[in-house]
């Protein structure tokens, strides 16, 4: 078909308009991408996005944060550093950072006390701290330490077989202490036979004594509580070791027996071997638990109940409804027997107590906070990494210290970067790839050959 001059002109005009619009669209998209950044984190644990704990922490910081990263001029390193720190900038506008080559700007390096490449200086509120890692846990923990208004001293009682805070064995608390220290707490072990509690104690910890406390020691603890001190009391099933007066003072009672859950389907799903290993799947709404999204595990626990209202009590963690407190020997064949003194579930395992008291240093009121648990193993070295045990433990200390707006900032693992297979699955894959697949290909080849031969 012969096109007229007018038609050719119209087609040419349409092509020109299309090209112009295409170029304008590409240019606008390029400009928008340079002005606005959007990203999506599809990793399993959202490890490329700031955790809610870090976001909450940034919202509490009223002043400018300045981070100086001392690295050599390397575009790859600079891009990696900027990608991490820009996560913070997207939440807090006055979060600033500088990449400094210590070989060129040696005055800044000397002023910040830089001794090596890769050193990071975090500055906030006229304070600064040096860290060695650009992980979220390192940066947020440093900001947490710098933002604290005053020292937070946690005192662990010792002298009665309580959990050690320095040993590395499974039953000790050395991993917990490392996490607390990284978050700005100062840790001290104290024997009441040598002296009274330090006056600047923020939280007192009584962690499962296996020998009886003396009357004088109990009197020291009671005085501390009467004066409004904050307490974390963890008590395993068994002998109360002379702490009955403390329980009476707090208005609580430890339920006789060991909490058990004989739900075999749940145990198989969670790979729990013993009925006394109690999983907690749901939590009561409370500042300690509001950001806990995973299950916690309490090995060998006893129940707790409130018997009077001296404090406002809240059960933070409890066993499932089909559980109970077993007063007989625990085995795989246990059954609930009310006639033998068993207590039907759900059974409280962690209880928070709170009351308002007069502040002797001012005319204001102060809040006293106490947490009692029926198990001390859940934050021991062997179990602190299970589920959300670490997050729960850190949140408990933050709440006891009065840091309501600061929650645990825990390291996030990367389960989607590893494929874990059991022996059966490995065997099936091996049979599939090394036997079934080659056999299928050989069979297909034979069939095709036979068909062609018959033609």
Number of C-alpha atoms within 10 A of each C-alpha: 3 6 8 9 8 9 11 12 12 12 11 12 12 12 12 12 12 12 12 12 12 12 12 12 12 12 12 12 12 11 11 11 11 9 8 7 8 5 7 8 10 10 13 13 14 14 15 17 18 18 20 13 16 24 19 15 20 21 12 12 17 12 13 13 20 17 20 19 26 24 19 16 14 9 9 8 13 14 10 11 16 14 12 16 18 14 16 22 16 13 15 17 10 15 20 16 19 11 16 19 18 22 13 11 11 13 11 15 21 11 8 18 12 18 11 12 15 19 21 22 22 22 20 20 13 7 10 17 15 18 17 14 12 17 13 23 20 17 21 25 24 22 23 20 21 20 18 13 7 10 13 23 19 26 22 20 22 20 16 17 13 19 23 18 20 14 13 14 12 14 18 21 23 20 21 20 18 14 18 21 17 17 24 20 22 16 18 16 16 18 15 18 11 7 9 13 16 12 7 11 19 20 23 26 20 21 24 23 22 17 14 15 16 14 12 11 14 18 13 15 20 17 12 18 19 12 14 20 19 26 25 21 20 19 26 22 19 13 12 17 15 15 17 13 13 16 17 13 15 21 17 22 15 22 21 17 22 26 34 30 26 21 12 15 10 12 17 10 8 11 10 16 11 17 23 23 19 24 23 19 15 17 19 13 12 12 18 24 18 13 17 20 13 15 16 24 20 27 21 21 29 28 29 22 18 21 13 14 12 14 19 13 21 18 22 22 23 25 25 19 11 14 23 26 27 26 18 15 8 16 12 11 7 14 16 20 15 13 7 10 14 20 22 16 18 18 25 24 25 24 21 22 22 18 15 13 14 14 13 11 8 8 8 9 12 15 15 22 23 24 23 24 27 26 22 25 25 24 25 23 19 16 19 22 16 17 17 19 21 24 25 24 18 22 24 23 25 23 20 26 20 17 14 13 13 21 26 27 26 18 14 14 11 12 11 9 9 7 6 8 10 7 8 9 11 12 11 12 14 13 13 14 11 11 11 14 13 13 13 12 11 12 12 12 12 12 12 11 11 11 10 9 8 6 5
